[in-house]
Amino acid sequence: MPPRQFDGSRVRAVRRGKDLGQRELAAEVGVSAPTVARWEGGQDFPKGEKLPSIAAALGQPLDALFPHDGPPDLQLLRCDAGLSVAQAATIIGTSRVPVSSAESGRRRLSAAYVRPLAEAYGVTESELLSAQDCSFGHRHGASRDEQATAPRTVGEKINYLLEHGYVGQEPPSDTEIAQLVNEHAGEAAVTTADIVALREGAATEASDVVRAGLAEALQVDAALFQDDAEVNSAARELLEAIRFLGSIHRGQILGLAARGNSGGLSAEMMANINELVGELKHKLPEVPDPEVQNGE
């Protein structure tokens, strides 16, 4: 079903009113006459990117012939530009995965893709980002800062933790992260280039072994790296706590209790912070131990 409302009987009525045959409409849209017949009979629906050409062929405004409810999401912007997922992917020089993942609310677009897609869709970058928020189900009017605190992809989570979790000290380098992941995995699971690719959005996939190693390397609960969906409320609360604590004290936050008080905090403040971080971490879902699952 296309993102806009499609009524085949209405298309047939408008077409007949224009004295246009099914074969003629099909030629204008780039499909076969039987395909148009199926659309009009309700046996099938056109792809969303075909709707603009159908409306143009029938001399009708797109919004009037095929209305839609609510603000536009990414899929609607793409379809209204008359582009398929494959064509949009070609514009940004990738596979279909980044486009389809963003449209389905699984993984946000890399920053490098925003401008070329906005230009291709005929909208501003701000409008594209607002449409992306709609694809991810964010309520209208939510602030950009509020929405930005929910990293989804592996790379976004790595960047978030490096930015907010090591205030006042040097965060681990890409090489150090790769080494820590490999030590945890007990094998050469990633390279420095792999970590760079994840952080820059050039790569989006990571094995379960790598995800577990990243959690260990960055000293967070493994649940944060379990999937690429928006983090759940408990995990988001932990990330928010990390960011908030980093903003009120320019010292080490991640693993604060384990690594000791090098930032000069009072014992009372240390206790409060450790209690808060521990409390939030315990809210995260349990992650099964693969060795236990395998009976080792």
Number of C-alpha atoms within 10 A of each C-alpha: 10 17 20 19 15 21 15 20 13 13 20 19 12 17 19 13 10 12 10 14 14 19 16 16 19 18 13 15 18 12 14 15 16 12 17 24 17 14 19 21 15 13 10 14 18 18 13 23 21 20 24 22 18 22 19 13 18 20 13 14 12 18 13 9 21 20 12 16 8 7 10 21 23 26 24 21 24 25 22 22 20 19 19 18 18 14 15 24 19 12 13 18 10 14 14 16 14 23 26 20 16 20 24 16 19 18 23 26 19 18 10 12 17 17 16 14 23 18 13 16 21 15 14 14 16 12 16 23 19 21 21 24 23 19 21 21 12 15 10 11 7 11 10 11 8 10 13 10 16 21 23 21 27 27 25 21 23 20 16 19 20 17 13 22 26 21 20 14 12 9 17 14 13 16 16 14 22 25 20 20 27 20 15 19 18 11 11 13 18 21 16 14 12 17 25 17 14 20 21 16 21 15 16 18 15 22 11 13 17 22 21 22 26 28 21 18 19 21 13 19 20 19 19 28 24 17 16 22 19 18 21 13 12 16 21 18 19 23 26 16 19 22 20 14 20 20 12 8 13 13 20 24 26 22 16 16 16 8 10 10 15 9 15 9 13 10 10 9 11 17 13 12 19 18 13 13 22 14 12 17 18 13 13 19 14 10 12 10 9 11 8 8 8 7 7 6
